[in-house]
Amino acid sequence: MPVDLVLAGITDEAAHDLATQIGVLIELGWPAIELRTIDRQAVADLTDDQFAAAATALADNGLRVICLASRIGNWARPITADFDHDLAELDVLARRARSIGTRYLRIMSYPNDGLSDPDWRTRVVTRITALTRRAEAGGVTLLHENCSGWAGADAARMLELLDEVASPALKLLFDTGNGVAHGYDGFDLLGDIVGHVEHVHIKDADVHGFTIPGEGTARIADCVKLLRANGYRGAWSLEPHLALRPHEPGELAADAVTSFLAAGRAMARLVR
């Protein structure tokens, strides 16, 4: 692989405990992790001691944290939810990101909850502007994912959000498989936003559900080519959704580690 190719994974889809999460990355030979949960707890909900212990374990195994995946604006926090929860989470994550040398925090843009479309838009822009100003002050960058929320599935809205907020502390995260899962053409969307993409999640899917990367209809190889042709030099972070879908109840599948490793090897082949 090229020496500048950074492969990472959201490894709570392989195991809840950090030791196993670290183990799958070591087996894959990857240098980075995208942290979302440890022992079923969101990163922002860990105590300071728990987070410090996790940071030490990662550093001792030669792993760096490429991004912290927050719950800000996600499927569980509609636009009518208490904004104070997002502000508090941002403050904790920004502090923790600085402590481990991480720049990026993943966010979304708030599912609607009965508001008119203009009111929904206004509230989303107001909230994300406030979050971005706080991120600027905290030395971190927010990455808006093409997932839940006002700008989740619409390239024009993503670009409008960037224009309205007008800050280098707000960039885009492109997930290759979310288009298939949410009913839009992800590759076409990428063509409109590719110059603003700062981080990439890799997953794949077809009409039956999520698949090993390269076996679905998300056109991952084409997405990789398009990103590279437009100068993308960021990480490629695996979020396969094969053993766990974070927004649905249930346990990790018994073969979670095996399926994560298989997905990781497939992703590595696709992005070489």
C-alpha positions in Angstrom: 0.0 0.0 0.0 1.1 3.6 -0.5 3.0 4.9 2.6 0.5 7.8 2.9 -2.6 5.5 2.9 -4.3 5.8 6.3 -6.8 3.0 7.0 -8.9 3.1 10.1 -12.1 1.6 11.6 -15.0 2.2 13.8 -14.2 -0.9 15.7 -17.1 -1.0 18.2 -18.7 -2.9 15.3 -16.2 -5.7 16.0 -16.4 -5.7 19.8 -17.5 -3.7 22.8 -14.3 -3.9 24.7 -11.3 -1.9 23.7 -8.8 -4.7 23.9 -10.6 -6.6 21.1 -11.1 -3.4 19.1 -7.3 -2.9 19.3 -6.7 -6.5 18.4 -8.6 -6.3 15.1 -6.7 -3.3 14.0 -3.4 -4.9 14.8 -4.5 -8.0 12.9 -5.4 -5.8 9.9 -2.1 -3.9 10.3 -3.9 -0.5 10.3 -2.5 2.5 12.2 -5.7 4.3 13.3 -9.1 4.0 15.0 -12.2 6.1 14.8 -13.7 6.0 18.3 -17.4 5.9 19.0 -18.1 3.7 22.0 -16.0 1.6 24.5 -17.8 -1.0 26.6 -21.1 0.3 25.1 -20.4 3.9 26.4 -20.2 6.8 24.0 -16.8 8.5 24.2 -18.2 11.7 25.7 -19.8 9.6 28.5 -16.6 7.9 29.6 -15.1 9.3 32.8 -11.8 11.2 32.5 -10.0 8.2 34.0 -11.7 5.8 31.6 -10.8 8.0 28.6 -7.2 8.4 29.8 -6.8 4.7 30.2 -8.2 4.1 26.7 -5.8 6.8 25.2 -2.9 5.1 26.9 -3.9 1.6 25.6 -4.2 2.9 22.1 -0.8 4.8 22.2 0.9 1.7 23.7 -0.3 -0.3 20.7 0.9 2.3 18.2 -2.6 3.5 17.2 -3.8 7.0 16.7 -7.3 8.3 16.9 -8.4 9.7 13.5 -11.8 11.0 14.6 -14.3 10.9 17.4 -17.8 9.9 16.3 -20.2 12.1 18.3 -24.0 11.9 18.7 -24.5 15.6 17.9 -27.4 16.0 15.5 -27.7 12.3 14.9 -30.8 10.0 14.5 -31.5 10.0 18.2 -31.3 13.9 18.6 -34.0 15.5 16.4 -34.0 19.3 15.9 -36.4 19.7 18.8 -34.1 18.0 21.3 -32.3 19.9 24.0 -29.4 21.7 22.4 -27.5 21.9 25.7 -26.8 18.2 25.3 -24.9 18.8 22.0 -23.0 21.8 23.4 -21.9 19.8 26.4 -20.9 16.8 24.3 -18.9 19.1 22.0 -17.0 20.6 24.9 -16.1 17.2 26.3 -15.0 15.8 22.9 -13.1 18.9 21.9 -11.1 18.7 25.2 -10.5 15.0 24.7 -9.6 15.4 21.0 -6.9 18.0 21.9 -5.5 15.7 24.5 -4.8 12.9 22.0 -4.0 15.1 19.0 -7.2 14.5 17.1 -8.8 17.2 14.9 -12.1 15.7 13.8 -15.5 15.2 15.4 -18.3 13.6 13.4 -21.7 15.2 13.5 -25.0 15.1 11.6 -27.7 17.8 10.9 -30.7 16.9 13.0 -33.7 14.9 11.8 -37.0 16.8 11.7 -39.6 16.5 14.3 -42.8 18.0 12.9 -41.4 21.4 11.9 -42.1 23.1 8.6 -39.1 22.8 6.2 -38.1 26.5 6.5 -38.2 26.3 10.3 -36.2 23.1 10.3 -33.6 24.7 8.0 -33.3 27.8 10.2 -32.9 25.9 13.4 -30.3 23.5 11.9 -28.2 26.4 10.5 -28.4 28.2 13.8 -27.4 25.2 15.8 -24.5 24.1 13.5 -23.2 27.7 13.3 -23.1 27.9 17.1 -21.4 24.4 17.3 -18.9 25.4 14.6 -18.0 28.7 16.4 -17.4 26.6 19.6 -15.3 24.1 17.6 -13.2 26.9 16.2 -12.5 28.1 19.7 -11.8 24.5 20.8 -9.3 23.8 18.0 -11.3 21.0 16.3 -13.1 20.5 13.0 -16.7 19.2 12.7 -17.4 16.7 10.0 -21.0 16.6 8.7 -21.9 13.1 7.5 -24.3 12.3 4.7 -26.7 10.5 7.1 -29.5 11.7 9.4 -30.7 15.3 9.3 -31.6 18.3 7.2 -28.5 18.1 4.9 -28.1 14.4 5.2 -29.1 13.2 1.7 -29.0 16.4 -0.4 -25.8 17.8 -1.9 -27.3 21.2 -2.4 -28.2 21.4 1.3 -24.8 20.3 2.3 -23.2 23.1 0.2 -25.8 25.6 1.5 -24.9 24.6 5.1 -21.2 25.1 4.4 -21.9 28.5 2.8 -24.1 29.7 5.7 -21.7 28.6 8.4 -18.7 29.8 6.4 -16.0 28.3 8.6 -12.9 26.1 8.1 -14.0 24.3 11.2 -17.0 22.7 9.3 -16.2 20.1 6.6 -18.0 17.1 5.1 -17.7 13.4 5.8 -18.7 11.1 2.9 -20.0 7.6 3.7 -20.0 5.5 0.6 -22.9 3.2 1.6 -25.4 5.6 3.1 -26.9 6.5 -0.3 -27.9 2.9 -0.9 -29.3 2.6 2.7 -31.2 5.8 2.5 -32.5 5.7 -1.1 -30.3 8.1 -3.0 -27.3 7.8 -5.4 -24.3 8.3 -3.3 -21.8 8.5 -6.2 -23.9 11.2 -7.8 -24.0 13.1 -4.5 -20.2 12.8 -4.2 -19.7 14.4 -7.5 -21.3 17.6 -6.2 -19.5 17.8 -2.8 -16.2 16.0 -3.5 -14.1 19.2 -3.1 -15.3 19.6 0.5 -14.8 16.0 1.7 -12.4 15.8 4.6 -13.0 12.3 5.8 -14.5 9.1 4.4 -16.4 6.1 5.8 -16.5 2.9 3.8 -19.5 0.6 3.8 -21.4 -1.1 1.1 -25.0 -2.2 0.6 -27.6 -3.6 -1.8 -31.4 -4.0 -1.8 -31.1 -6.7 0.8 -28.9 -4.8 3.3 -25.3 -4.2 4.1 -22.5 -6.2 2.4 -18.8 -6.7 2.4 -17.2 -3.6 0.7 -17.2 -4.2 -3.1 -20.1 -6.7 -3.1 -22.9 -4.1 -3.0 -24.1 -1.4 -5.3 -22.4 1.7 -3.6 -19.7 1.9 -6.4 -17.0 2.2 -3.8 -14.2 1.8 -6.3 -15.6 4.6 -8.4 -16.0 6.8 -5.3 -12.4 6.2 -4.4 -11.2 7.1 -7.9 -13.3 10.3 -7.9 -12.0 11.3 -4.4 -8.4 10.7 -5.4 -8.8 12.6 -8.7 -10.0 15.6 -6.7 -7.1 15.5 -4.3 -8.5 13.6 -1.3 -5.6 12.7 1.0 -7.6 11.8 4.2 -8.2 8.5 6.0 -10.5 5.7 4.9 -12.5 4.5 7.9 -14.4 1.2 7.9 -18.0 1.3 9.2 -19.4 -2.0 7.7 -22.7 -2.3 9.6 -22.4 -6.1 9.1 -22.6 -7.1 12.8 -24.1 -4.0 14.3 -26.3 -1.1 13.2 -25.9 1.5 16.0 -29.4 2.9 15.6 -31.1 -0.4 16.0 -31.5 -2.6 19.2 -29.7 -5.9 19.5 -26.4 -7.5 20.3 -23.3 -7.8 18.2 -23.4 -10.8 15.9 -21.4 -13.8 17.1 -19.1 -13.4 14.1 -18.6 -9.7 14.6 -14.8 -9.9 14.7 -14.6 -12.2 11.7 -16.9 -10.1 9.6 -15.1 -6.9 10.5 -11.8 -8.4 9.5 -13.3 -9.7 6.2 -14.8 -6.2 5.5 -11.5 -4.6 6.4 -9.5 -6.7 4.0 -12.0 -6.0 1.3 -11.8 -2.3 1.9 -8.0 -2.3 1.9 -8.1 -3.9 -1.6 -10.5 -1.3 -2.9 -8.5 1.7 -1.7 -5.0 0.5 -2.6 
